């Protein structure tokens, strides 16, 4: 009797895994194909931070100091604004077909978020090609670690974009809300000015901003002279924010299902 039960349990587990990961892969692949057909997105999301970095860095005479902030800005913009595709999916009826399908809501969210995160990460890695211009010479291990931190930042902000796009019905409203969130988060993260020279209330805002710790981790890996302490804590906090936003996005999708 036990010999007959074990194969059935194993087959059931295999079906459950396929039932979960197949929609994840399908939605991830769809994001990649959509991006491949809209190559102008690369120019828009990389060119603006590049020009911003060259202008600000050249004005202060220190390209290296502003490179991590510009790199973070590239990943943030690409990750968040890629979730406008969720609003387009709603208009085209594709979102409704996902909601009525038997696929788990977490699989739907994970596929969308992972696909968009991968695209934002690729654009961040492309921006890293300008690193030699700054004069920074990190070790290969540190460079690989910086690429990993970039993916965590992309994952977290893609989750944020999913949450906003899920609640908003128009691209205009999405733009307005995202710009209201992104620029303050980025400006008080230490990308433009260090916390040491800021006023007391600004230093508290920078401490409460999770992006400050992500940027510190990135700066510590790219610039060994920065001497950033608690590198592991900064990376762990970035990963925790990404997981929390993924869970919140899945909860929002599940509430829609229950409603």
ChimeraX commands (.cxc) that place a marker at each C-alpha (Angstrom):
marker #1 position 0.00,0.00,0.00 radius 0.5
marker #1 position 2.88,2.37,0.83 radius 0.5
marker #1 position 4.58,1.59,-2.50 radius 0.5
marker #1 position 1.48,2.68,-4.38 radius 0.5
marker #1 position 1.03,5.86,-2.32 radius 0.5
marker #1 position 4.56,7.24,-2.71 radius 0.5
marker #1 position 4.49,7.51,-6.53 radius 0.5
marker #1 position 1.13,9.27,-6.34 radius 0.5
marker #1 position 2.48,11.78,-3.81 radius 0.5
marker #1 position 5.59,12.35,-5.93 radius 0.5
marker #1 position 3.52,12.89,-9.08 radius 0.5
marker #1 position 1.29,15.32,-7.19 radius 0.5
marker #1 position 4.30,17.33,-6.02 radius 0.5
marker #1 position 5.75,17.39,-9.53 radius 0.5
marker #1 position 2.46,18.69,-10.89 radius 0.5
marker #1 position 2.31,21.39,-8.23 radius 0.5
marker #1 position 5.84,22.54,-9.06 radius 0.5
marker #1 position 5.04,22.65,-12.77 radius 0.5
marker #1 position 1.76,24.40,-12.05 radius 0.5
marker #1 position 3.68,27.12,-10.19 radius 0.5
marker #1 position 6.87,27.55,-12.22 radius 0.5
marker #1 position 5.38,27.29,-15.70 radius 0.5
marker #1 position 3.42,30.59,-15.40 radius 0.5
marker #1 position 6.47,32.21,-13.77 radius 0.5
marker #1 position 8.65,31.29,-16.74 radius 0.5
marker #1 position 5.95,32.20,-19.26 radius 0.5
marker #1 position 5.46,35.71,-17.87 radius 0.5
marker #1 position 9.21,36.23,-17.47 radius 0.5
marker #1 position 9.76,35.24,-21.10 radius 0.5
marker #1 position 6.94,37.54,-22.20 radius 0.5
marker #1 position 8.63,40.51,-20.51 radius 0.5
marker #1 position 11.89,39.73,-22.29 radius 0.5
marker #1 position 10.19,39.43,-25.68 radius 0.5
marker #1 position 8.27,42.67,-25.17 radius 0.5
marker #1 position 11.48,44.47,-24.24 radius 0.5
marker #1 position 13.27,43.07,-27.29 radius 0.5
marker #1 position 10.58,44.61,-29.48 radius 0.5
marker #1 position 10.89,48.01,-27.74 radius 0.5
marker #1 position 14.64,48.67,-27.81 radius 0.5
marker #1 position 14.07,52.42,-27.48 radius 0.5
marker #1 position 13.41,51.80,-23.77 radius 0.5
marker #1 position 17.11,51.07,-23.30 radius 0.5
marker #1 position 18.09,54.47,-24.69 radius 0.5
marker #1 position 15.56,56.31,-22.56 radius 0.5
marker #1 position 16.40,54.65,-19.24 radius 0.5
marker #1 position 20.18,54.68,-19.68 radius 0.5
marker #1 position 20.69,57.99,-21.50 radius 0.5
marker #1 position 19.04,60.23,-18.88 radius 0.5
marker #1 position 21.10,59.01,-15.88 radius 0.5
marker #1 position 24.20,59.02,-18.08 radius 0.5
marker #1 position 23.75,62.68,-19.05 radius 0.5
marker #1 position 22.81,63.53,-15.46 radius 0.5
marker #1 position 25.94,61.82,-14.13 radius 0.5
marker #1 position 28.24,63.49,-16.66 radius 0.5
marker #1 position 26.76,66.94,-16.01 radius 0.5
marker #1 position 26.75,66.74,-12.19 radius 0.5
marker #1 position 30.03,64.85,-11.92 radius 0.5
marker #1 position 31.84,67.16,-14.31 radius 0.5
marker #1 position 30.42,70.20,-12.52 radius 0.5
marker #1 position 31.81,69.01,-9.20 radius 0.5
marker #1 position 34.94,67.64,-10.82 radius 0.5
marker #1 position 34.42,64.15,-9.38 radius 0.5
marker #1 position 32.80,61.57,-11.66 radius 0.5
marker #1 position 33.53,58.76,-9.22 radius 0.5
marker #1 position 31.52,60.29,-6.37 radius 0.5
marker #1 position 28.28,60.43,-8.37 radius 0.5
marker #1 position 28.65,57.19,-10.32 radius 0.5
marker #1 position 26.91,54.89,-7.77 radius 0.5
marker #1 position 23.96,57.29,-7.55 radius 0.5
marker #1 position 23.60,57.51,-11.33 radius 0.5
marker #1 position 23.86,53.73,-11.58 radius 0.5
marker #1 position 21.13,53.33,-8.97 radius 0.5
marker #1 position 18.96,55.85,-10.80 radius 0.5
marker #1 position 19.27,53.84,-14.01 radius 0.5
marker #1 position 18.08,50.64,-12.33 radius 0.5
marker #1 position 15.30,52.40,-10.41 radius 0.5
marker #1 position 13.78,54.05,-13.47 radius 0.5
marker #1 position 13.94,50.93,-15.60 radius 0.5
marker #1 position 12.52,48.69,-12.86 radius 0.5
marker #1 position 9.62,50.91,-11.85 radius 0.5
marker #1 position 8.51,52.17,-15.25 radius 0.5
marker #1 position 8.60,48.69,-16.75 radius 0.5
marker #1 position 5.55,47.97,-14.60 radius 0.5
marker #1 position 3.49,50.29,-16.78 radius 0.5
marker #1 position 3.06,47.13,-18.86 radius 0.5
marker #1 position 0.68,45.98,-16.11 radius 0.5
marker #1 position -1.66,48.88,-16.97 radius 0.5
marker #1 position -1.39,47.99,-20.66 radius 0.5
marker #1 position -2.17,44.34,-19.84 radius 0.5
marker #1 position -5.30,45.52,-18.02 radius 0.5
marker #1 position -6.46,47.52,-21.03 radius 0.5
marker #1 position -5.75,44.70,-23.48 radius 0.5
marker #1 position -7.53,42.10,-21.37 radius 0.5
marker #1 position -4.41,40.03,-20.73 radius 0.5
marker #1 position -4.51,40.81,-17.00 radius 0.5
marker #1 position -8.07,39.51,-16.76 radius 0.5
marker #1 position -7.02,36.24,-18.41 radius 0.5
marker #1 position -4.25,35.90,-15.81 radius 0.5
marker #1 position -6.63,36.56,-12.95 radius 0.5
marker #1 position -9.20,33.99,-14.07 radius 0.5
marker #1 position -6.56,31.34,-14.74 radius 0.5
marker #1 position -5.94,28.67,-12.08 radius 0.5
marker #1 position -2.29,29.77,-11.75 radius 0.5
marker #1 position -1.31,30.94,-8.25 radius 0.5
marker #1 position -1.27,34.70,-7.78 radius 0.5
marker #1 position 2.25,34.52,-6.36 radius 0.5
marker #1 position 3.43,32.86,-9.59 radius 0.5
marker #1 position 1.87,35.65,-11.63 radius 0.5
marker #1 position 3.52,38.35,-9.53 radius 0.5
marker #1 position 6.87,36.56,-9.40 radius 0.5
marker #1 position 6.95,36.13,-13.17 radius 0.5
marker #1 position 6.20,39.79,-13.88 radius 0.5
marker #1 position 8.55,41.12,-11.20 radius 0.5
marker #1 position 11.44,38.80,-12.01 radius 0.5
marker #1 position 11.23,39.50,-15.74 radius 0.5
marker #1 position 11.21,43.27,-15.26 radius 0.5
marker #1 position 13.97,43.03,-12.63 radius 0.5
marker #1 position 16.17,41.09,-15.01 radius 0.5
marker #1 position 15.72,43.76,-17.69 radius 0.5
marker #1 position 16.52,46.58,-15.26 radius 0.5
marker #1 position 19.57,44.66,-14.05 radius 0.5
marker #1 position 20.82,44.23,-17.61 radius 0.5
marker #1 position 20.57,47.98,-18.17 radius 0.5
marker #1 position 22.44,48.59,-14.92 radius 0.5
marker #1 position 25.20,46.23,-16.03 radius 0.5
marker #1 position 25.37,48.13,-19.32 radius 0.5
marker #1 position 25.84,51.35,-17.33 radius 0.5
marker #1 position 28.70,49.67,-15.45 radius 0.5
marker #1 position 30.69,49.70,-18.70 radius 0.5
marker #1 position 31.35,53.40,-18.02 radius 0.5
marker #1 position 33.10,52.55,-14.75 radius 0.5
marker #1 position 36.65,52.92,-16.19 radius 0.5
marker #1 position 35.89,56.59,-16.94 radius 0.5
marker #1 position 35.58,57.26,-13.20 radius 0.5
marker #1 position 39.02,55.92,-12.35 radius 0.5
marker #1 position 37.57,53.36,-9.93 radius 0.5
marker #1 position 39.26,49.97,-10.07 radius 0.5
marker #1 position 37.32,47.47,-7.94 radius 0.5
marker #1 position 38.31,43.82,-7.73 radius 0.5
marker #1 position 36.42,41.33,-9.86 radius 0.5
marker #1 position 34.79,39.84,-6.77 radius 0.5
marker #1 position 33.59,43.28,-5.67 radius 0.5
marker #1 position 32.32,43.97,-9.19 radius 0.5
marker #1 position 30.32,40.73,-9.12 radius 0.5
marker #1 position 28.95,41.71,-5.71 radius 0.5
marker #1 position 27.92,45.11,-7.09 radius 0.5
marker #1 position 26.06,43.35,-9.91 radius 0.5
marker #1 position 24.24,41.27,-7.30 radius 0.5
marker #1 position 23.27,44.38,-5.32 radius 0.5
marker #1 position 21.99,45.94,-8.55 radius 0.5
marker #1 position 19.65,42.99,-9.05 radius 0.5
marker #1 position 18.35,43.31,-5.48 radius 0.5
marker #1 position 17.67,47.02,-6.06 radius 0.5
marker #1 position 15.93,46.22,-9.35 radius 0.5
marker #1 position 13.83,43.51,-7.67 radius 0.5
marker #1 position 12.74,45.82,-4.84 radius 0.5
marker #1 position 11.76,48.71,-7.10 radius 0.5
marker #1 position 9.98,46.43,-9.54 radius 0.5
marker #1 position 7.87,45.23,-6.63 radius 0.5
marker #1 position 7.15,48.86,-5.74 radius 0.5
marker #1 position 6.17,49.57,-9.34 radius 0.5
marker #1 position 3.86,46.53,-9.35 radius 0.5
marker #1 position 2.07,47.76,-6.23 radius 0.5
marker #1 position 1.50,51.22,-7.69 radius 0.5
marker #1 position 0.49,49.95,-11.14 radius 0.5
marker #1 position -1.96,47.48,-9.57 radius 0.5
marker #1 position -3.85,50.32,-7.90 radius 0.5
marker #1 position -3.70,52.86,-10.76 radius 0.5
marker #1 position -5.78,52.72,-13.94 radius 0.5
marker #1 position -3.94,55.25,-16.14 radius 0.5
marker #1 position -0.35,55.75,-17.21 radius 0.5
marker #1 position -0.64,59.46,-16.36 radius 0.5
marker #1 position -1.56,58.67,-12.77 radius 0.5
marker #1 position 1.22,56.09,-12.61 radius 0.5
marker #1 position 3.79,58.66,-13.79 radius 0.5
marker #1 position 2.62,61.22,-11.25 radius 0.5
marker #1 position 2.75,58.84,-8.27 radius 0.5
marker #1 position 6.05,57.24,-9.25 radius 0.5
marker #1 position 7.81,60.56,-9.78 radius 0.5
marker #1 position 6.52,61.67,-6.39 radius 0.5
marker #1 position 8.09,58.57,-4.83 radius 0.5
marker #1 position 11.27,58.03,-6.84 radius 0.5
marker #1 position 12.96,61.41,-6.79 radius 0.5
marker #1 position 12.60,62.06,-3.03 radius 0.5
marker #1 position 13.82,58.53,-2.29 radius 0.5
marker #1 position 16.82,58.97,-4.55 radius 0.5
marker #1 position 17.71,62.50,-3.44 radius 0.5
marker #1 position 17.77,61.62,0.28 radius 0.5
marker #1 position 19.71,58.38,-0.24 radius 0.5
marker #1 position 23.15,59.97,-0.31 radius 0.5
marker #1 position 23.37,60.01,-4.10 radius 0.5
marker #1 position 23.75,63.80,-4.30 radius 0.5
marker #1 position 25.20,64.72,-0.90 radius 0.5
marker #1 position 26.60,62.81,2.07 radius 0.5
marker #1 position 24.70,62.50,5.31 radius 0.5
marker #1 position 27.58,63.96,7.30 radius 0.5
marker #1 position 27.06,67.49,5.98 radius 0.5
marker #1 position 23.25,67.49,6.06 radius 0.5
marker #1 position 20.96,69.06,8.66 radius 0.5
marker #1 position 19.73,66.93,11.54 radius 0.5
marker #1 position 16.24,66.29,10.14 radius 0.5
marker #1 position 17.71,65.37,6.74 radius 0.5
marker #1 position 20.11,62.90,8.34 radius 0.5
marker #1 position 17.13,61.20,10.02 radius 0.5
marker #1 position 15.33,60.97,6.68 radius 0.5
marker #1 position 18.41,59.42,5.12 radius 0.5
marker #1 position 18.62,56.87,7.93 radius 0.5
marker #1 position 14.96,55.92,7.44 radius 0.5
marker #1 position 15.35,55.62,3.67 radius 0.5
marker #1 position 16.06,51.96,2.70 radius 0.5
marker #1 position 17.68,53.10,-0.53 radius 0.5
marker #1 position 20.43,54.78,1.52 radius 0.5
marker #1 position 21.66,51.36,2.66 radius 0.5
marker #1 position 21.46,49.91,-0.85 radius 0.5
marker #1 position 23.49,52.80,-2.20 radius 0.5
marker #1 position 26.04,52.44,0.61 radius 0.5
marker #1 position 26.47,48.78,-0.29 radius 0.5
marker #1 position 26.96,49.65,-3.95 radius 0.5
marker #1 position 29.41,52.45,-3.14 radius 0.5
marker #1 position 31.42,50.23,-0.80 radius 0.5
marker #1 position 31.80,47.56,-3.48 radius 0.5
marker #1 position 32.69,49.91,-6.32 radius 0.5
marker #1 position 34.95,52.25,-4.35 radius 0.5
marker #1 position 37.21,50.50,-1.80 radius 0.5
marker #1 position 38.31,53.95,-0.57 radius 0.5
marker #1 position 34.79,54.72,0.67 radius 0.5
marker #1 position 35.24,52.49,3.71 radius 0.5
marker #1 position 31.53,51.64,4.04 radius 0.5
marker #1 position 30.88,49.63,7.25 radius 0.5
marker #1 position 28.19,46.97,7.71 radius 0.5
marker #1 position 28.24,45.89,4.07 radius 0.5
marker #1 position 26.48,42.61,4.85 radius 0.5
marker #1 position 23.73,44.41,6.78 radius 0.5
marker #1 position 23.14,46.81,3.89 radius 0.5
marker #1 position 22.83,43.95,1.40 radius 0.5
marker #1 position 20.52,41.98,3.72 radius 0.5
marker #1 position 18.26,44.99,4.22 radius 0.5
marker #1 position 18.01,45.50,0.45 radius 0.5
marker #1 position 17.06,41.86,-0.04 radius 0.5
marker #1 position 14.50,42.04,2.79 radius 0.5
marker #1 position 12.84,45.07,1.18 radius 0.5
marker #1 position 12.59,43.19,-2.11 radius 0.5
marker #1 position 10.97,40.17,-0.46 radius 0.5
marker #1 position 8.57,42.37,1.52 radius 0.5
marker #1 position 7.43,44.20,-1.62 radius 0.5
marker #1 position 6.97,40.89,-3.45 radius 0.5
marker #1 position 4.78,39.58,-0.63 radius 0.5
marker #1 position 2.80,42.84,-0.58 radius 0.5
marker #1 position 2.27,42.62,-4.35 radius 0.5
marker #1 position 1.07,39.02,-4.08 radius 0.5
marker #1 position -1.28,40.03,-1.25 radius 0.5
marker #1 position -2.70,42.85,-3.37 radius 0.5
marker #1 position -3.33,40.43,-6.24 radius 0.5
marker #1 position -4.95,37.94,-3.90 radius 0.5
marker #1 position -7.26,40.59,-2.47 radius 0.5
marker #1 position -8.43,41.33,-5.99 radius 0.5
marker #1 position -9.11,37.65,-6.51 radius 0.5
marker #1 position -11.11,37.39,-3.29 radius 0.5
marker #1 position -13.03,40.55,-4.13 radius 0.5
marker link #1:1,2 radius 0.2
marker link #1:2,3 radius 0.2
marker link #1:3,4 radius 0.2
marker link #1:4,5 radius 0.2
marker link #1:5,6 radius 0.2
marker link #1:6,7 radius 0.2
marker link #1:7,8 radius 0.2
marker link #1:8,9 radius 0.2
marker link #1:9,10 radius 0.2
marker link #1:10,11 radius 0.2
marker link #1:11,12 radius 0.2
marker link #1:12,13 radius 0.2
marker link #1:13,14 radius 0.2
marker link #1:14,15 radius 0.2
marker link #1:15,16 radius 0.2
marker link #1:16,17 radius 0.2
marker link #1:17,18 radius 0.2
marker link #1:18,19 radius 0.2
marker link #1:19,20 radius 0.2
marker link #1:20,21 radius 0.2
marker link #1:21,22 radius 0.2
marker link #1:22,23 radius 0.2
marker link #1:23,24 radius 0.2
marker link #1:24,25 radius 0.2
marker link #1:25,26 radius 0.2
marker link #1:26,27 radius 0.2
marker link #1:27,28 radius 0.2
marker link #1:28,29 radius 0.2
marker link #1:29,30 radius 0.2
marker link #1:30,31 radius 0.2
marker link #1:31,32 radius 0.2
marker link #1:32,33 radius 0.2
marker link #1:33,34 radius 0.2
marker link #1:34,35 radius 0.2
marker link #1:35,36 radius 0.2
marker link #1:36,37 radius 0.2
marker link #1:37,38 radius 0.2
marker link #1:38,39 radius 0.2
marker link #1:39,40 radius 0.2
marker link #1:40,41 radius 0.2
marker link #1:41,42 radius 0.2
marker link #1:42,43 radius 0.2
marker link #1:43,44 radius 0.2
marker link #1:44,45 radius 0.2
marker link #1:45,46 radius 0.2
marker link #1:46,47 radius 0.2
marker link #1:47,48 radius 0.2
marker link #1:48,49 radius 0.2
marker link #1:49,50 radius 0.2
marker link #1:50,51 radius 0.2
marker link #1:51,52 radius 0.2
marker link #1:52,53 radius 0.2
marker link #1:53,54 radius 0.2
marker link #1:54,55 radius 0.2
marker link #1:55,56 radius 0.2
marker link #1:56,57 radius 0.2
marker link #1:57,58 radius 0.2
marker link #1:58,59 radius 0.2
marker link #1:59,60 radius 0.2
marker link #1:60,61 radius 0.2
marker link #1:61,62 radius 0.2
marker link #1:62,63 radius 0.2
marker link #1:63,64 radius 0.2
marker link #1:64,65 radius 0.2
marker link #1:65,66 radius 0.2
marker link #1:66,67 radius 0.2
marker link #1:67,68 radius 0.2
marker link #1:68,69 radius 0.2
marker link #1:69,70 radius 0.2
marker link #1:70,71 radius 0.2
marker link #1:71,72 radius 0.2
marker link #1:72,73 radius 0.2
marker link #1:73,74 radius 0.2
marker link #1:74,75 radius 0.2
marker link #1:75,76 radius 0.2
marker link #1:76,77 radius 0.2
marker link #1:77,78 radius 0.2
marker link #1:78,79 radius 0.2
marker link #1:79,80 radius 0.2
marker link #1:80,81 radius 0.2
marker link #1:81,82 radius 0.2
marker link #1:82,83 radius 0.2
marker link #1:83,84 radius 0.2
marker link #1:84,85 radius 0.2
marker link #1:85,86 radius 0.2
marker link #1:86,87 radius 0.2
marker link #1:87,88 radius 0.2
marker link #1:88,89 radius 0.2
marker link #1:89,90 radius 0.2
marker link #1:90,91 radius 0.2
marker link #1:91,92 radius 0.2
marker link #1:92,93 radius 0.2
marker link #1:93,94 radius 0.2
marker link #1:94,95 radius 0.2
marker link #1:95,96 radius 0.2
marker link #1:96,97 radius 0.2
marker link #1:97,98 radius 0.2
marker link #1:98,99 radius 0.2
marker link #1:99,100 radius 0.2
marker link #1:100,101 radius 0.2
marker link #1:101,102 radius 0.2
marker link #1:102,103 radius 0.2
marker link #1:103,104 radius 0.2
marker link #1:104,105 radius 0.2
marker link #1:105,106 radius 0.2
marker link #1:106,107 radius 0.2
marker link #1:107,108 radius 0.2
marker link #1:108,109 radius 0.2
marker link #1:109,110 radius 0.2
marker link #1:110,111 radius 0.2
marker link #1:111,112 radius 0.2
marker link #1:112,113 radius 0.2
marker link #1:113,114 radius 0.2
marker link #1:114,115 radius 0.2
marker link #1:115,116 radius 0.2
marker link #1:116,117 radius 0.2
marker link #1:117,118 radius 0.2
marker link #1:118,119 radius 0.2
marker link #1:119,120 radius 0.2
marker link #1:120,121 radius 0.2
marker link #1:121,122 radius 0.2
marker link #1:122,123 radius 0.2
marker link #1:123,124 radius 0.2
marker link #1:124,125 radius 0.2
marker link #1:125,126 radius 0.2
marker link #1:126,127 radius 0.2
marker link #1:127,128 radius 0.2
marker link #1:128,129 radius 0.2
marker link #1:129,130 radius 0.2
marker link #1:130,131 radius 0.2
marker link #1:131,132 radius 0.2
marker link #1:132,133 radius 0.2
marker link #1:133,134 radius 0.2
marker link #1:134,135 radius 0.2
marker link #1:135,136 radius 0.2
marker link #1:136,137 radius 0.2
marker link #1:137,138 radius 0.2
marker link #1:138,139 radius 0.2
marker link #1:139,140 radius 0.2
marker link #1:140,141 radius 0.2
marker link #1:141,142 radius 0.2
marker link #1:142,143 radius 0.2
marker link #1:143,144 radius 0.2
marker link #1:144,145 radius 0.2
marker link #1:145,146 radius 0.2
marker link #1:146,147 radius 0.2
marker link #1:147,148 radius 0.2
marker link #1:148,149 radius 0.2
marker link #1:149,150 radius 0.2
marker link #1:150,151 radius 0.2
marker link #1:151,152 radius 0.2
marker link #1:152,153 radius 0.2
marker link #1:153,154 radius 0.2
marker link #1:154,155 radius 0.2
marker link #1:155,156 radius 0.2
marker link #1:156,157 radius 0.2
marker link #1:157,158 radius 0.2
marker link #1:158,159 radius 0.2
marker link #1:159,160 radius 0.2
marker link #1:160,161 radius 0.2
marker link #1:161,162 radius 0.2
marker link #1:162,163 radius 0.2
marker link #1:163,164 radius 0.2
marker link #1:164,165 radius 0.2
marker link #1:165,166 radius 0.2
marker link #1:166,167 radius 0.2
marker link #1:167,168 radius 0.2
marker link #1:168,169 radius 0.2
marker link #1:169,170 radius 0.2
marker link #1:170,171 radius 0.2
marker link #1:171,172 radius 0.2
marker link #1:172,173 radius 0.2
marker link #1:173,174 radius 0.2
marker link #1:174,175 radius 0.2
marker link #1:175,176 radius 0.2
marker link #1:176,177 radius 0.2
marker link #1:177,178 radius 0.2
marker link #1:178,179 radius 0.2
marker link #1:179,180 radius 0.2
marker link #1:180,181 radius 0.2
marker link #1:181,182 radius 0.2
marker link #1:182,183 radius 0.2
marker link #1:183,184 radius 0.2
marker link #1:184,185 radius 0.2
marker link #1:185,186 radius 0.2
marker link #1:186,187 radius 0.2
marker link #1:187,188 radius 0.2
marker link #1:188,189 radius 0.2
marker link #1:189,190 radius 0.2
marker link #1:190,191 radius 0.2
marker link #1:191,192 radius 0.2
marker link #1:192,193 radius 0.2
marker link #1:193,194 radius 0.2
marker link #1:194,195 radius 0.2
marker link #1:195,196 radius 0.2
marker link #1:196,197 radius 0.2
marker link #1:197,198 radius 0.2
marker link #1:198,199 radius 0.2
marker link #1:199,200 radius 0.2
marker link #1:200,201 radius 0.2
marker link #1:201,202 radius 0.2
marker link #1:202,203 radius 0.2
marker link #1:203,204 radius 0.2
marker link #1:204,205 radius 0.2
marker link #1:205,206 radius 0.2
marker link #1:206,207 radius 0.2
marker link #1:207,208 radius 0.2
marker link #1:208,209 radius 0.2
marker link #1:209,210 radius 0.2
marker link #1:210,211 radius 0.2
marker link #1:211,212 radius 0.2
marker link #1:212,213 radius 0.2
marker link #1:213,214 radius 0.2
marker link #1:214,215 radius 0.2
marker link #1:215,216 radius 0.2
marker link #1:216,217 radius 0.2
marker link #1:217,218 radius 0.2
marker link #1:218,219 radius 0.2
marker link #1:219,220 radius 0.2
marker link #1:220,221 radius 0.2
marker link #1:221,222 radius 0.2
marker link #1:222,223 radius 0.2
marker link #1:223,224 radius 0.2
marker link #1:224,225 radius 0.2
marker link #1:225,226 radius 0.2
marker link #1:226,227 radius 0.2
marker link #1:227,228 radius 0.2
marker link #1:228,229 radius 0.2
marker link #1:229,230 radius 0.2
marker link #1:230,231 radius 0.2
marker link #1:231,232 radius 0.2
marker link #1:232,233 radius 0.2
marker link #1:233,234 radius 0.2
marker link #1:234,235 radius 0.2
marker link #1:235,236 radius 0.2
marker link #1:236,237 radius 0.2
marker link #1:237,238 radius 0.2
marker link #1:238,239 radius 0.2
marker link #1:239,240 radius 0.2
marker link #1:240,241 radius 0.2
marker link #1:241,242 radius 0.2
marker link #1:242,243 radius 0.2
marker link #1:243,244 radius 0.2
marker link #1:244,245 radius 0.2
marker link #1:245,246 radius 0.2
marker link #1:246,247 radius 0.2
marker link #1:247,248 radius 0.2
marker link #1:248,249 radius 0.2
marker link #1:249,250 radius 0.2
marker link #1:250,251 radius 0.2
marker link #1:251,252 radius 0.2
marker link #1:252,253 radius 0.2
marker link #1:253,254 radius 0.2
marker link #1:254,255 radius 0.2
marker link #1:255,256 radius 0.2
marker link #1:256,257 radius 0.2
marker link #1:257,258 radius 0.2
marker link #1:258,259 radius 0.2
view
